[in-house]
Amino acid sequence: MKKTLVAIAFAALVFLPWVLDSRYFFHIATMIAIMIPMALSMNLMMRIGQLSLAQPAFMGIGAYGSALLTMRLGLPPALAILASAVLAAGIASMSGLIFLRIKGVYFVLLTYAFGQIINLVFQEWTSLFGGNSGLYGIPKFSVFGFRLTAVSHYYVLGLIFAMVFYAAMLAIERSDIGAVLQSLTEDEMLSRSLGSDALAWRNAAFTFSAFVAGVSGGLYAFYIGFLSPDPFGFRTSVDLIVINAIGGVNAVLGPLLGAIVVVPLPELLRDARQYQLLIYGLCLVVFLIFIKQGLVSLLPHRRRAA
């Protein structure tokens, strides 16, 4: 019965923008849908014991790549998103062979430096990326001749992507792959003694997380229609960490709950923008002290498991 009530609550949240019938609320809901895959990509890295600050960079590669492939080469938007996500995954796969040999704070610093380098490329290569002035004229997403123009169209598309990647992450968690990844976090020496290639598995997780972030970036580009380096910087990494901490790291549902709570905050705090980081910090302190497992631990079946 309680699970049914939770499912009804989620369904109500999904259809709430249509009930409110406001472009403003549709925009917030669309941004939540876009950020859910990003939060899931960060969650996958955290689940293998690695905090990656490179996820916004992969999102930026997906965003700029999708926009440029469509604008300059005339690729269909869907194909452009896929190609750019594959590019982000390829870069992650190659860099992961180096980065993932290091653990802890040094890995965090490496991914931070990588993200800053990518962001600097976006800023300085003005002839291609537009620099801080931005990349304009990104066409709207279209598929099978249908052009998405309304915010509600992008909300539906974002929901589809969010649910696909949520289902994929849930399948990974419940599969043998999830068991291997968890074993690498809990007892890597034992896992290696049983024949697991720790570096290869971690690199596979890093690559897939970059692919997810790239797809999210592509959708963001076609929805917003304008790109600048700012959304793909360190601030987004902080947002993703906060989303996972508040929602709960140890369950795939956690990033989804965290995104629903955290993503609307900048809009709600628009008149107190200078206090946003302070409020984020207070939220983190409260959750880390009183709700260590995140919002997901408050759900009935999760509470029993804990």
PANUVO-238819 format. One record per residue (C-alpha): residue number from 1; residue in one letter; chain; x, y, z. Coordinates in steps of 0.001 Angstrom, whole numbers, plus 524288, in hexadecimal, padded with zeros to 5 digits. Layout:
<pts>
+-----+------+-------+-------+-------+-------+
!  nr ! rest ! kette !  east ! north !    up !
+-----+------+-------+-------+-------+-------+
! NUM !    A !     A !     X !     Y !     Z !
...
+-----+------+-------+-------+-------+-------+
</pts>
This chain:
<pts>
+-----+------+-------+-------+-------+-------+
!  nr ! rest ! kette !  east ! north !    up !
+-----+------+-------+-------+-------+-------+
!   1 !    M !     A ! 80000 ! 80000 ! 80000 !
!   2 !    K !     A ! 80AE0 ! 80987 ! 803A6 !
!   3 !    K !     A ! 81240 ! 80682 ! 7F714 !
!   4 !    T !     A ! 805D8 ! 8098A ! 7EF80 !
!   5 !    L !     A ! 804A1 ! 816A7 ! 7F65F !
!   6 !    V !     A ! 812C9 ! 819D9 ! 7F300 !
!   7 !    A !     A ! 8104D ! 81656 ! 7E4B4 !
!   8 !    I !     A ! 8041C ! 81EE5 ! 7E494 !
!   9 !    A !     A ! 80BF3 ! 82A1D ! 7EA65 !
!  10 !    F !     A ! 81633 ! 828FF ! 7DFA0 !
!  11 !    A !     A ! 80BA2 ! 82864 ! 7D52D !
!  12 !    A !     A ! 80575 ! 834AD ! 7DAE5 !
!  13 !    L !     A ! 8129C ! 83BB7 ! 7DA35 !
!  14 !    V !     A ! 81458 ! 837B1 ! 7CC08 !
!  15 !    F !     A ! 80719 ! 83D24 ! 7C812 !
!  16 !    L !     A ! 807A5 ! 8491B ! 7D0FE !
!  17 !    P !     A ! 80CBC ! 85266 ! 7C64B !
!  18 !    W !     A ! 800C0 ! 84F78 ! 7BDF2 !
!  19 !    V !     A ! 7F7F9 ! 851E9 ! 7C9A3 !
!  20 !    L !     A ! 7FE74 ! 85EFE ! 7CC6D !
!  21 !    D !     A ! 7FEF7 ! 861C6 ! 7BDC2 !
!  22 !    S !     A ! 809BA ! 86BEC ! 7BEBE !
!  23 !    R !     A ! 815B8 ! 86DAC ! 7B61A !
!  24 !    Y !     A ! 81D7C ! 87113 ! 7C25A !
!  25 !    F !     A ! 81A4E ! 8642A ! 7C908 !
!  26 !    F !     A ! 81C7F ! 85CA2 ! 7BC72 !
!  27 !    H !     A ! 82A12 ! 862BA ! 7BBA0 !
!  28 !    I !     A ! 82D88 ! 85E96 ! 7C980 !
!  29 !    A !     A ! 8283E ! 850E0 ! 7C70A !
!  30 !    T !     A ! 8300F ! 84FE8 ! 7BA6B !
!  31 !    M !     A ! 83C9C ! 853EC ! 7C152 !
!  32 !    I !     A ! 839F3 ! 84987 ! 7CBB1 !
!  33 !    A !     A ! 83839 ! 83F54 ! 7C0F6 !
!  34 !    I !     A ! 844FF ! 84397 ! 7BA82 !
!  35 !    M !     A ! 84C8A ! 84360 ! 7C754 !
!  36 !    I !     A ! 847DC ! 835E6 ! 7CB86 !
!  37 !    P !     A ! 850DE ! 82EB0 ! 7C1E5 !
!  38 !    M !     A ! 85C07 ! 837A8 ! 7C618 !
!  39 !    A !     A ! 85997 ! 8345B ! 7D44D !
!  40 !    L !     A ! 858D6 ! 825E5 ! 7D0D1 !
!  41 !    S !     A ! 865FA ! 826C7 ! 7C9DB !
!  42 !    M !     A ! 86C23 ! 82CCF ! 7D604 !
!  43 !    N !     A ! 86579 ! 82298 ! 7DE76 !
!  44 !    L !     A ! 86B63 ! 8177A ! 7D687 !
!  45 !    M !     A ! 878FF ! 81CE9 ! 7D8FB !
!  46 !    M !     A ! 87647 ! 81EDD ! 7E770 !
!  47 !    R !     A ! 87151 ! 810F4 ! 7E869 !
!  48 !    I !     A ! 87E97 ! 80BE3 ! 7E3E8 !
!  49 !    G !     A ! 8856A ! 81463 ! 7EDE8 !
!  50 !    Q !     A ! 88A0A ! 81F06 ! 7E487 !
!  51 !    L !     A ! 88551 ! 82D17 ! 7E51D !
!  52 !    S !     A ! 8863B ! 8325C ! 7D749 !
!  53 !    L !     A ! 885F4 ! 8410C ! 7D507 !
!  54 !    A !     A ! 886F3 ! 83ED1 ! 7C65B !
!  55 !    Q !     A ! 87861 ! 83C29 ! 7C434 !
!  56 !    P !     A ! 87518 ! 84A57 ! 7C07E !
!  57 !    A !     A ! 88048 ! 84A05 ! 7B6A2 !
!  58 !    F !     A ! 87A6D ! 83DE7 ! 7B041 !
!  59 !    M !     A ! 86D41 ! 844BA ! 7B053 !
!  60 !    G !     A ! 873B1 ! 8504F ! 7A985 !
!  61 !    I !     A ! 879CE ! 84775 ! 79F3F !
!  62 !    G !     A ! 86C76 ! 84198 ! 79CAB !
!  63 !    A !     A ! 8660E ! 84EFA ! 79C14 !
!  64 !    Y !     A ! 86FD3 ! 855F8 ! 7935B !
!  65 !    G !     A ! 871E6 ! 849D2 ! 78B0C !
!  66 !    S !     A ! 86358 ! 84810 ! 78895 !
!  67 !    A !     A ! 8617F ! 8565D ! 78542 !
!  68 !    L !     A ! 86D30 ! 8573A ! 77C11 !
!  69 !    L !     A ! 86A5A ! 84A71 ! 77520 !
!  70 !    T !     A ! 85CAB ! 84F40 ! 77240 !
!  71 !    M !     A ! 8605E ! 85D4F ! 76ED0 !
!  72 !    R !     A ! 86CCC ! 85ADB ! 76703 !
!  73 !    L !     A ! 86AE1 ! 84D40 ! 76145 !
!  74 !    G !     A ! 85C2A ! 84C85 ! 760B0 !
!  75 !    L !     A ! 85AF3 ! 83FE6 ! 76878 !
!  76 !    P !     A ! 84D69 ! 83CA5 ! 76DBA !
!  77 !    P !     A ! 84C93 ! 840A2 ! 77C14 !
!  78 !    A !     A ! 84A7B ! 832B9 ! 78106 !
!  79 !    L !     A ! 8566F ! 82DDA ! 779BB !
!  80 !    A !     A ! 85E3E ! 839B8 ! 77E36 !
!  81 !    I !     A ! 85AFE ! 836E4 ! 78C7B !
!  82 !    L !     A ! 85EED ! 828A4 ! 78AEF !
!  83 !    A !     A ! 86BB6 ! 82C07 ! 783F3 !
!  84 !    S !     A ! 86F55 ! 83647 ! 78E16 !
!  85 !    A !     A ! 86C43 ! 82D24 ! 7995A !
!  86 !    V !     A ! 874D7 ! 822C1 ! 79308 !
!  87 !    L !     A ! 87F9E ! 82D02 ! 791B8 !
!  88 !    A !     A ! 87E6E ! 8304A ! 7A031 !
!  89 !    A !     A ! 87ED0 ! 821C9 ! 7A381 !
!  90 !    G !     A ! 88AD1 ! 81FD5 ! 79AE7 !
!  91 !    I !     A ! 89213 ! 82AF4 ! 7A19D !
!  92 !    A !     A ! 88E41 ! 82557 ! 7AED9 !
!  93 !    S !     A ! 892BD ! 817C7 ! 7AAEB !
!  94 !    M !     A ! 8A034 ! 81CA1 ! 7A6ED !
!  95 !    S !     A ! 8A22A ! 825D9 ! 7B25E !
!  96 !    G !     A ! 89C9A ! 81BE6 ! 7BBE4 !
!  97 !    L !     A ! 8A7D3 ! 8129E ! 7B93A !
!  98 !    I !     A ! 8B084 ! 81CF8 ! 7BF71 !
!  99 !    F !     A ! 8A78B ! 82396 ! 7C943 !
! 100 !    L !     A ! 8A1E4 ! 81738 ! 7CF3D !
! 101 !    R !     A ! 8AF2B ! 81203 ! 7D339 !
! 102 !    I !     A ! 8AE74 ! 81C53 ! 7DDDD !
! 103 !    K !     A ! 8A49D ! 81C93 ! 7E8EE !
! 104 !    G !     A ! 89FA9 ! 825EB ! 7F32A !
! 105 !    V !     A ! 8A258 ! 83470 ! 7F31A !
! 106 !    Y !     A ! 8AC4E ! 8334D ! 7E814 !
! 107 !    F !     A ! 8A1FE ! 82DC3 ! 7DEEE !
! 108 !    V !     A ! 898F3 ! 838E7 ! 7E2C8 !
! 109 !    L !     A ! 8A396 ! 842C7 ! 7DFA3 !
! 110 !    L !     A ! 8A6A2 ! 83C4B ! 7D29C !
! 111 !    T !     A ! 89870 ! 83C92 ! 7CE47 !
! 112 !    Y !     A ! 89737 ! 84A9A ! 7D31E !
! 113 !    A !     A ! 8A314 ! 84E8A ! 7CAFD !
! 114 !    F !     A ! 89D9B ! 8473C ! 7BF37 !
! 115 !    G !     A ! 890A9 ! 84E49 ! 7C08A !
! 116 !    Q !     A ! 8975E ! 85B72 ! 7C19C !
! 117 !    I !     A ! 89F79 ! 858B3 ! 7B566 !
! 118 !    I !     A ! 8935F ! 85511 ! 7AD8F !
! 119 !    N !     A ! 88C4F ! 86124 ! 7B286 !
! 120 !    L !     A ! 8980D ! 8699E ! 7AEF3 !
! 121 !    V !     A ! 897B2 ! 8640A ! 7A123 !
! 122 !    F !     A ! 88960 ! 86808 ! 7A030 !
! 123 !    Q !     A ! 88D12 ! 875C4 ! 7A49A !
! 124 !    E !     A ! 8992E ! 8780A ! 79C68 !
! 125 !    W !     A ! 895E6 ! 87152 ! 78F87 !
! 126 !    T !     A ! 88C95 ! 87C00 ! 78BA3 !
! 127 !    S !     A ! 88C4D ! 878EC ! 77D17 !
! 128 !    L !     A ! 88645 ! 86B9D ! 77FE1 !
! 129 !    F !     A ! 87F75 ! 86C91 ! 78D09 !
! 130 !    G !     A ! 87C7B ! 87B14 ! 78DB5 !
! 131 !    G !     A ! 88412 ! 87D20 ! 79A4B !
! 132 !    N !     A ! 87D71 ! 8842A ! 7A58B !
! 133 !    S !     A ! 874BE ! 88B33 ! 79BCE !
! 134 !    G !     A ! 86E32 ! 87E39 ! 79953 !
! 135 !    L !     A ! 869D7 ! 875C5 ! 78E07 !
! 136 !    Y !     A ! 85D4D ! 87AC3 ! 787DF !
! 137 !    G !     A ! 853B8 ! 875C4 ! 77DD3 !
! 138 !    I !     A ! 8527E ! 867AF ! 7826F !
! 139 !    P !     A ! 846B6 ! 861E8 ! 77B60 !
! 140 !    K !     A ! 83B92 ! 85B77 ! 7826F !
! 141 !    F !     A ! 83B63 ! 84CB9 ! 78406 !
! 142 !    S !     A ! 833FF ! 8457F ! 77979 !
! 143 !    V !     A ! 83130 ! 83729 ! 7772E !
! 144 !    F !     A ! 829E6 ! 830A9 ! 76BEA !
! 145 !    G !     A ! 8266B ! 83E15 ! 766B9 !
! 146 !    F !     A ! 8204B ! 8427A ! 7738D !
! 147 !    R !     A ! 826C1 ! 84EBF ! 77907 !
! 148 !    L !     A ! 8267F ! 850C9 ! 787AF !
! 149 !    T !     A ! 82329 ! 85EEF ! 78A8D !
! 150 !    A !     A ! 81B21 ! 85F16 ! 79717 !
! 151 !    V !     A ! 8215E ! 85D7E ! 7A47A !
! 152 !    S !     A ! 8180B ! 85248 ! 7A732 !
! 153 !    H !     A ! 81DDF ! 84AD4 ! 79B91 !
! 154 !    Y !     A ! 82B71 ! 84B91 ! 7A1A3 !
! 155 !    Y !     A ! 825E4 ! 847B0 ! 7AEC3 !
! 156 !    V !     A ! 82086 ! 83B2F ! 7A8CE !
! 157 !    L !     A ! 82D62 ! 838A4 ! 7A1B0 !
! 158 !    G !     A ! 834FA ! 83B22 ! 7AE3A !
! 159 !    L !     A ! 82C31 ! 831C9 ! 7B5AD !
! 160 !    I !     A ! 82E9A ! 8273F ! 7AB8D !
! 161 !    F !     A ! 83D58 ! 828B7 ! 7ACA4 !
! 162 !    A !     A ! 83C9E ! 8295F ! 7BB8A !
! 163 !    M !     A ! 83473 ! 81D0C ! 7BC98 !
! 164 !    V !     A ! 83CD2 ! 81596 ! 7B2BD !
! 165 !    F !     A ! 8494F ! 81889 ! 7BA2D !
! 166 !    Y !     A ! 842BD ! 81635 ! 7C744 !
! 167 !    A !     A ! 83E73 ! 808CC ! 7C27B !
! 168 !    A !     A ! 84C2B ! 80638 ! 7BD3E !
! 169 !    M !     A ! 8529E ! 809DB ! 7CA25 !
! 170 !    L !     A ! 848B7 ! 801BE ! 7D19A !
! 171 !    A !     A ! 84B8A ! 7F61C ! 7C8BE !
! 172 !    I !     A ! 85A29 ! 7F7CD ! 7CB0A !
! 173 !    E !     A ! 8581B ! 7F882 ! 7D9C3 !
! 174 !    R !     A ! 85047 ! 7EBE2 ! 7D9F7 !
! 175 !    S !     A ! 85902 ! 7E46C ! 7D081 !
! 176 !    D !     A ! 865DE ! 7DD45 ! 7D20C !
! 177 !    I !     A ! 86C91 ! 7E996 ! 7CD20 !
! 178 !    G !     A ! 86734 ! 7F107 ! 7D8CB !
! 179 !    A !     A ! 86C17 ! 7E66A ! 7E1D9 !
! 180 !    V !     A ! 879B9 ! 7E744 ! 7DBF4 !
! 181 !    L !     A ! 87A08 ! 7F61B ! 7DD1C !
! 182 !    Q !     A ! 87578 ! 7F557 ! 7EB29 !
! 183 !    S !     A ! 87FBE ! 7EB1F ! 7EE57 !
! 184 !    L !     A ! 88A4F ! 7F42C ! 7E900 !
! 185 !    T !     A ! 885E8 ! 7FE99 ! 7F289 !
! 186 !    E !     A ! 88462 ! 7F5DA ! 7FE60 !
! 187 !    D !     A ! 89028 ! 7ECD7 ! 7FCD0 !
! 188 !    E !     A ! 89833 ! 7EF0C ! 7F093 !
! 189 !    M !     A ! 8A2D6 ! 7E555 ! 7F450 !
! 190 !    L !     A ! 898F6 ! 7DA54 ! 7F5E4 !
! 191 !    S !     A ! 8924B ! 7DE12 ! 7E91F !
! 192 !    R !     A ! 89F53 ! 7DDD2 ! 7E1F3 !
! 193 !    S !     A ! 8A2A9 ! 7D09E ! 7E7DA !
! 194 !    L !     A ! 89619 ! 7CB70 ! 7E1C6 !
! 195 !    G !     A ! 89A7D ! 7D008 ! 7D44A !
! 196 !    S !     A ! 89474 ! 7DD94 ! 7D2F9 !
! 197 !    D !     A ! 89C33 ! 7E7B5 ! 7CB69 !
! 198 !    A !     A ! 899F1 ! 7F376 ! 7D441 !
! 199 !    L !     A ! 89F1C ! 7FDAC ! 7CABF !
! 200 !    A !     A ! 8972D ! 7F871 ! 7BF5A !
! 201 !    W !     A ! 88A84 ! 7F838 ! 7C72F !
! 202 !    R !     A ! 88CA2 ! 805CE ! 7CCAE !
! 203 !    N !     A ! 88FF9 ! 80AED ! 7BF37 !
! 204 !    A !     A ! 8838D ! 804DD ! 7B9C3 !
! 205 !    A !     A ! 87B9D ! 80BDD ! 7C444 !
! 206 !    F !     A ! 882D0 ! 818A2 ! 7C183 !
! 207 !    T !     A ! 8805E ! 8172D ! 7B2E4 !
! 208 !    F !     A ! 871EA ! 81451 ! 7B47F !
! 209 !    S !     A ! 87046 ! 81FAA ! 7BDFF !
! 210 !    A !     A ! 87682 ! 828AE ! 7B3D4 !
! 211 !    F !     A ! 86D27 ! 82391 ! 7A960 !
! 212 !    V !     A ! 8617B ! 8268A ! 7B227 !
! 213 !    A !     A ! 866B2 ! 83433 ! 7B500 !
! 214 !    G !     A ! 868E6 ! 83671 ! 7A673 !
! 215 !    V !     A ! 85AE3 ! 83302 ! 7A31A !
! 216 !    S !     A ! 8561A ! 83C11 ! 7ADD2 !
! 217 !    G !     A ! 85E94 ! 846F5 ! 7A83D !
! 218 !    G !     A ! 8593F ! 844E9 ! 79A8C !
! 219 !    L !     A ! 84B3F ! 84609 ! 79F43 !
! 220 !    Y !     A ! 84EEB ! 85240 ! 7A6FB !
! 221 !    A !     A ! 854BE ! 85895 ! 79AD3 !
! 222 !    F !     A ! 848B2 ! 85694 ! 79261 !
! 223 !    Y !     A ! 83F96 ! 85AC3 ! 79D4F !
! 224 !    I !     A ! 8468D ! 86753 ! 7A12C !
! 225 !    G !     A ! 84AE8 ! 86AE2 ! 79358 !
! 226 !    F !     A ! 856E2 ! 87210 ! 79868 !
! 227 !    L !     A ! 86374 ! 86D20 ! 79E84 !
! 228 !    S !     A ! 86DE2 ! 87395 ! 7A6E2 !
! 229 !    P !     A ! 878AD ! 86D1E ! 7AF01 !
! 230 !    D !     A ! 872B2 ! 8710C ! 7BC15 !
! 231 !    P !     A ! 868DD ! 865C4 ! 7BDBC !
! 232 !    F !     A ! 873D2 ! 85BD6 ! 7BBDA !
! 233 !    G !     A ! 87CBC ! 86097 ! 7C6A9 !
! 234 !    F !     A ! 87FA9 ! 85D2D ! 7D4C1 !
! 235 !    R !     A ! 872B5 ! 86274 ! 7D9BD !
! 236 !    T !     A ! 86B6B ! 85795 ! 7D2BE !
! 237 !    S !     A ! 8743B ! 84D84 ! 7D94D !
! 238 !    V !     A ! 87053 ! 8532B ! 7E676 !
! 239 !    D !     A ! 861F9 ! 8525B ! 7E298 !
! 240 !    L !     A ! 86387 ! 84406 ! 7DED7 !
! 241 !    I !     A ! 86A2B ! 840CB ! 7EBB7 !
! 242 !    V !     A ! 85F70 ! 847C0 ! 7F350 !
! 243 !    I !     A ! 854E3 ! 840BA ! 7EB7C !
! 244 !    N !     A ! 85AD8 ! 83379 ! 7EEB3 !
! 245 !    A !     A ! 85D4F ! 836C2 ! 7FCF3 !
! 246 !    I !     A ! 84F6B ! 83B75 ! 7FF13 !
! 247 !    G !     A ! 848F4 ! 830C4 ! 7F70F !
! 248 !    G !     A ! 851B6 ! 825A1 ! 7FB8C !
! 249 !    V !     A ! 85DDC ! 81FCE ! 7F566 !
! 250 !    N !     A ! 85B45 ! 81179 ! 7F849 !
! 251 !    A !     A ! 84F2C ! 81004 ! 7EFC3 !
! 252 !    V !     A ! 84C39 ! 8136B ! 7E19A !
! 253 !    L !     A ! 83FB8 ! 81A29 ! 7E611 !
! 254 !    G !     A ! 847D8 ! 823AA ! 7EE33 !
! 255 !    P !     A ! 84C8F ! 82C86 ! 7E312 !
! 256 !    L !     A ! 83EBA ! 82D41 ! 7DDD7 !
! 257 !    L !     A ! 83969 ! 831E3 ! 7EAF8 !
! 258 !    G !     A ! 844E0 ! 83B13 ! 7ECC7 !
! 259 !    A !     A ! 842D3 ! 84157 ! 7DF70 !
! 260 !    I !     A ! 83476 ! 843C1 ! 7E264 !
! 261 !    V !     A ! 83853 ! 84B05 ! 7EED3 !
! 262 !    V !     A ! 844DF ! 8520D ! 7EACD !
! 263 !    V !     A ! 842DE ! 85630 ! 7DC93 !
! 264 !    P !     A ! 83767 ! 85F84 ! 7DF8D !
! 265 !    L !     A ! 83F1C ! 8665B ! 7EA6A !
! 266 !    P !     A ! 8460C ! 87070 ! 7E19B !
! 267 !    E !     A ! 838C5 ! 87494 ! 7DC50 !
! 268 !    L !     A ! 832B8 ! 87520 ! 7E9D3 !
! 269 !    L !     A ! 83E72 ! 87CB1 ! 7EEFE !
! 270 !    R !     A ! 83FAF ! 885CB ! 7E358 !
! 271 !    D !     A ! 83E33 ! 891C0 ! 7EC20 !
! 272 !    A !     A ! 84891 ! 88C9B ! 7F580 !
! 273 !    R !     A ! 85283 ! 887B1 ! 7EBBC !
! 274 !    Q !     A ! 85E11 ! 88BAD ! 7F435 !
! 275 !    Y !     A ! 85954 ! 8826B ! 7FECA !
! 276 !    Q !     A ! 857A2 ! 8765D ! 7F63D !
! 277 !    L !     A ! 864A8 ! 87015 ! 7F9DF !
! 278 !    L !     A ! 861ED ! 872D9 ! 8083A !
! 279 !    I !     A ! 854B0 ! 86C36 ! 80748 !
! 280 !    Y !     A ! 85AC9 ! 860BB ! 7FFFC !
! 281 !    G !     A ! 864BA ! 85F8C ! 80AEB !
! 282 !    L !     A ! 85A4A ! 85FD0 ! 8157A !
! 283 !    C !     A ! 85262 ! 85574 ! 80E42 !
! 284 !    L !     A ! 85E6C ! 84CD3 ! 80D50 !
! 285 !    V !     A ! 8617B ! 84E6C ! 81BC2 !
! 286 !    V !     A ! 85380 ! 84B14 ! 81FAC !
! 287 !    F !     A ! 852F2 ! 83F18 ! 816F4 !
! 288 !    L !     A ! 86083 ! 83A25 ! 81A87 !
! 289 !    I !     A ! 85D55 ! 83B30 ! 82907 !
! 290 !    F !     A ! 84F10 ! 83733 ! 829BE !
! 291 !    I !     A ! 84C11 ! 82FCE ! 81D0F !
! 292 !    K !     A ! 8590D ! 829A1 ! 81961 !
! 293 !    Q !     A ! 8531D ! 82050 ! 80F67 !
! 294 !    G !     A ! 84BB2 ! 82B3B ! 8088C !
! 295 !    L !     A ! 83D5F ! 82CC7 ! 80545 !
! 296 !    V !     A ! 83CCB ! 81F18 ! 7FFA5 !
! 297 !    S !     A ! 83E8E ! 8198E ! 80D65 !
! 298 !    L !     A ! 83196 ! 81FCD ! 81164 !
! 299 !    L !     A ! 829EE ! 81767 ! 807D6 !
! 300 !    P !     A ! 82314 ! 80BFC ! 80EA3 !
! 301 !    H !     A ! 829F3 ! 80081 ! 80812 !
! 302 !    R !     A ! 8373B ! 8073A ! 808D9 !
! 303 !    R !     A ! 8353C ! 80A1E ! 81753 !
! 304 !    R !     A ! 83272 ! 7FBC8 ! 81A0D !
! 305 !    A !     A ! 83EA1 ! 7F7D1 ! 8127D !
! 306 !    A !     A ! 846F7 ! 80153 ! 81A4C !
+-----+------+-------+-------+-------+-------+
</pts>
